[in-house]
């Protein structure tokens, strides 16, 4: 009897879901503007266009380039269960989307995924670090301001030198060349940096004699070893839950340490002592800003939200920066003239420890970094969901399948929008016919069309724009420039494999990998040789 009732309930639930799906499809076909928007045909009601996408061995841009060439800068395509997603590289539309954060936000599915990693508040309510008040408090914190980044530059340089010494100690051939795994070394360096600069925690990642710390082990379980395509199973879920609890415990202890340090520093100042020993890591500055009398109690971040920044710092300040610098060395290896020109500029400085202002004053270094971040944006896409009905303006109108021209798009609540960061940065309409090529000299004269890109930095979409731009963009650029300054002055770089062997992964952060050995995971084998005096 019980089994019969359960079976009946299951059938009823499935029936209700089917009716809901049919209603949604019929309603969409009758009333949605997107029903007549051009786009690739839907080959499968269950998998949509995902079937073709997932068959690609790695992240390339053939599909989006093919679709853009055929359907224009704005079109639709189908995801799982025939859900329709809007795709656009129209900068007017993107300007509207990224600046209207009260309408366009991360989807509930994305937020749930983030909460599974970041944890939950003590009252079991979900953390929402993407809410406008929280984002505003974080972005306005001095922890992410220019003066703080300027003070961290020496740490960036010191760790870059430590990495260069590790590479210089590798065995070489008769010509002085050593084979190294670039991405692994850069990840070790950026892990050490974000530990100390982010929350005053020593990972000792560049000290290969030491194993991973307790916190690094938790991060590895949650981030590095996670397989987005793997089906969750009880053992994997238990390991992830245990790692999250460990991360939350250590992060809360780091928060308490930061609070104690801030309180002690305030007491010393009241007593007339100096602030030479005051902590300058991002977590401490965030705590100090949050505890300020100038911040109303209603606007202060809870401990849980502050703790959630530890893994946020880890991802933003570790994974993306190491990936971007890896692509920079890849580009320089493929373009020896650019590598030589950059080295000449850097060697002319005559110091191993430049200030941030000195790094930012190097014109060719700046052009190389801009071109790398244009061509190899680490986070190559993001997504938004419309939280209510809206009308999105277009700079380039589209013609629907009935021959009607549209200068805007009416979207309904719940509509998903794909925001193709990399495609905007490579748009030939903006950057010219050579948009897919690495050419730092293009920054001698920025195309007028690039001024319309709604980015927070350098006429690029790499760090997004609007209220949800990457709040750590200054940190990332300063660290990347410090790394390139030290490494290019110290080594010559060559690829250890043929260029066509290097492709990008399909993951949210696009990392290099070997096309014929994808099971090895992200990597970039290179040959390095000390620069001859």
Residue pairs with C-beta under 8 A, 6 or more apart in sequence:
21 81
25 82
28 34
28 35
28 84
29 35
32 84
32 410
32 412
33 400
33 406
33 409
33 410
33 411
34 76
34 84
34 86
34 409
34 411
34 415
36 400
36 401
36 402
36 404
37 74
37 75
37 76
37 86
37 398
37 400
37 401
37 409
38 71
38 72
38 75
38 76
38 398
38 399
38 400
38 401
39 67
39 71
39 75
39 76
39 77
39 78
39 87
40 49
40 67
40 70
40 71
40 75
40 77
40 78
42 48
42 49
42 78
42 82
43 49
43 51
43 52
44 51
45 81
45 82
46 80
46 81
46 82
47 80
48 77
48 78
48 79
48 80
48 81
48 82
48 83
49 77
49 78
49 79
50 78
50 79
50 80
52 63
53 63
56 62
56 63
56 506
57 503
57 515
57 518
58 503
58 504
58 505
58 506
58 513
58 515
58 518
59 380
59 503
59 504
59 505
59 506
59 507
59 510
60 503
60 504
61 422
61 423
61 426
64 87
64 420
64 423
65 423
67 75
67 77
67 87
68 75
68 89
68 423
72 396
72 398
73 88
73 89
73 90
73 396
73 398
73 427
73 429
74 86
74 87
74 88
74 89
74 90
74 93
74 394
74 396
74 398
74 409
75 87
75 88
75 398
76 84
76 85
76 86
76 87
77 84
77 85
77 87
78 84
78 85
79 85
79 416
83 416
84 415
84 416
85 416
85 417
85 418
86 409
86 411
86 415
86 416
86 417
86 418
87 417
87 418
87 420
88 94
88 394
88 417
88 418
89 420
89 423
89 424
89 427
90 394
90 395
90 396
91 395
91 424
91 430
91 452
91 453
91 454
92 393
92 394
92 395
92 396
92 452
93 392
93 393
93 394
93 395
93 409
94 419
94 424
94 453
94 454
94 461
95 452
95 454
95 465
96 392
96 393
97 104
97 384
97 392
97 417
97 419
98 104
98 419
98 454
98 464
98 465
98 466
98 468
98 469
99 454
99 465
99 466
99 467
100 390
100 466
101 132
101 135
101 466
101 467
101 468
102 132
102 387
103 386
103 387
103 388
103 390
104 384
104 385
104 386
104 387
104 390
104 417
105 130
105 384
105 385
105 387
106 114
106 130
106 383
106 384
106 385
107 383
107 384
107 385
107 416
108 385
110 383
111 126
111 128
111 130
112 126
114 129
114 130
115 126
115 127
116 240
116 244
117 222
117 223
117 244
117 311
118 127
118 129
118 308
118 311
118 312
119 127
119 244
119 247
119 248
119 304
119 307
119 308
120 126
120 127
120 304
121 127
121 302
121 304
121 305
122 304
127 304
127 305
127 308
128 134
129 135
129 138
129 305
129 308
129 309
129 312
130 468
132 467
133 299
134 301
134 305
135 467
135 468
135 471
136 467
137 290
137 295
137 299
137 300
137 301
138 144
138 286
138 301
138 309
138 471
139 467
139 469
139 471
141 285
141 286
141 289
141 290
142 148
142 285
142 289
143 282
143 283
143 285
143 286
143 289
144 282
144 471
144 472
144 474
144 475
145 474
146 474
148 280
148 282
148 285
149 356
149 474
149 475
149 478
150 355
150 356
150 357
150 478
151 280
152 197
152 280
152 475
152 478
153 354
153 355
153 356
153 359
153 478
153 482
154 353
155 193
155 196
155 197
156 193
156 478
156 479
156 482
156 483
157 352
157 353
157 354
157 482
157 485
157 486
159 189
159 192
159 193
159 206
160 189
160 482
160 483
160 485
160 486
160 487
161 352
161 486
162 189
162 192
162 206
163 185
163 186
163 188
163 189
163 206
163 483
163 486
163 487
164 486
164 487
164 490
164 491
166 185
166 206
166 208
167 178
167 180
167 185
167 491
167 528
168 490
168 491
168 530
170 178
170 179
170 180
170 528
171 178
172 178
172 529
175 529
176 529
176 530
177 494
177 527
177 528
177 529
178 527
178 528
178 529
179 496
179 525
179 526
179 527
180 525
180 526
180 527
180 528
181 523
181 524
181 525
181 526
182 326
182 329
182 330
182 524
182 525
182 526
183 322
183 323
183 326
183 511
183 512
183 522
183 523
183 524
184 523
186 322
186 325
186 326
186 483
187 205
187 318
187 319
187 322
188 205
188 206
189 205
189 206
189 322
189 483
190 317
190 318
190 319
190 321
190 322
190 325
190 479
191 203
191 205
191 216
191 318
192 202
192 203
192 204
192 205
192 206
193 317
193 318
193 479
194 313
194 314
194 317
194 318
195 201
195 202
195 203
195 205
196 202
196 281
197 281
197 282
197 317
197 475
198 281
198 282
198 283
198 310
198 313
198 314
198 317
199 251
199 254
199 258
199 281
199 282
199 283
199 284
199 310
199 313
200 254
200 257
200 258
200 261
200 279
200 281
200 283
200 284
201 213
201 215
201 254
202 213
203 212
203 213
203 215
203 216
204 210
204 213
205 212
205 216
212 220
214 246
214 250
215 246
215 247
215 250
215 251
217 243
217 246
218 243
218 244
218 246
218 247
218 250
219 243
219 247
219 311
219 314
221 239
221 240
221 242
221 243
222 240
222 243
222 244
222 247
222 311
223 311
223 314
223 315
223 319
226 240
228 507
230 236
247 310
247 311
248 307
251 307
251 310
251 311
252 303
252 307
254 283
254 310
255 283
255 287
255 303
255 306
255 307
258 279
258 281
258 283
258 284
258 287
259 287
259 291
261 278
261 279
261 284
262 279
262 284
262 287
262 288
262 291
265 275
265 277
265 278
265 279
268 274
268 275
268 277
269 275
282 309
282 313
282 475
283 306
283 309
283 310
283 313
286 301
286 306
286 309
287 306
289 295
290 300
290 301
290 306
291 300
313 472
316 470
316 472
316 475
316 476
317 472
317 475
317 476
317 479
319 378
319 509
320 378
320 379
320 476
320 509
321 378
321 475
321 476
321 479
321 480
323 378
323 509
323 510
323 511
324 372
324 373
324 376
324 378
324 476
324 480
325 480
325 483
325 484
326 511
326 512
326 524
327 372
327 375
327 376
327 378
327 512
328 368
328 369
328 372
328 376
328 480
328 484
329 487
329 493
329 524
329 526
330 376
330 495
330 502
330 512
330 524
331 338
331 368
331 371
331 372
331 375
331 376
331 438
332 338
332 339
332 342
332 368
332 488
332 493
333 339
333 493
333 494
333 495
333 526
334 438
334 495
334 499
335 438
338 368
338 438
338 440
339 488
339 492
339 493
341 364
342 364
342 365
342 368
342 484
342 488
343 488
343 489
343 531
345 362
345 363
345 364
345 365
346 362
346 365
346 484
346 485
346 488
346 489
347 489
347 531
349 358
349 362
349 485
351 358
352 486
354 485
356 478
359 365
359 478
359 481
359 482
359 485
360 366
360 481
362 481
362 485
364 440
365 481
365 484
365 485
366 443
366 481
367 440
367 441
367 443
367 444
368 440
368 484
369 477
369 480
369 481
369 484
370 440
370 443
370 458
370 460
371 438
371 439
371 440
371 442
371 443
372 438
373 425
373 458
373 460
373 462
374 425
374 426
374 431
374 460
374 462
375 425
375 426
375 436
375 438
376 510
377 421
377 422
377 425
377 460
377 461
377 462
377 510
378 462
378 509
378 510
379 421
379 462
379 508
379 509
379 510
380 420
380 421
380 422
380 504
380 508
380 509
380 510
381 418
381 419
381 420
381 421
381 422
381 508
382 419
382 421
382 464
383 416
383 417
383 418
383 419
384 416
384 417
384 419
385 414
385 415
385 416
385 417
386 411
386 412
386 413
386 414
386 415
386 417
387 413
388 413
389 410
389 411
389 412
389 413
390 410
390 411
391 408
391 409
391 410
391 411
392 408
392 409
392 411
393 407
393 408
394 406
394 407
394 408
394 409
395 452
397 405
397 406
397 407
398 405
398 406
399 405
399 406
400 406
411 417
419 464
421 461
421 462
421 464
422 510
424 430
424 453
424 461
425 431
425 460
425 461
425 462
426 435
426 436
427 435
428 435
428 436
429 449
430 447
430 449
430 450
430 453
431 442
431 447
431 450
432 442
432 447
434 442
446 459
450 459
450 460
451 459
453 459
453 460
453 461
453 465
454 461
454 464
454 465
454 466
455 461
455 462
455 463
455 464
455 465
455 469
456 463
456 464
456 465
456 469
456 470
456 473
457 463
457 473
457 477
463 469
463 470
463 473
463 476
464 470
470 476
487 493
489 531
490 530
490 531
491 528
491 529
491 530
491 531
492 528
492 529
492 530
492 531
493 526
493 527
493 528
494 526
494 527
494 528
495 502
495 525
495 526
495 527
496 525
496 526
496 527
497 514
497 525
500 515
501 514
501 515
501 516
502 512
502 513
502 514
502 515
502 524
503 512
503 513
503 514
503 515
504 510
504 511
504 512
504 513
505 511
505 512
505 513
505 522
511 522
512 522
512 523
512 524
513 520
513 521
513 522
513 523
514 520
514 523
514 525
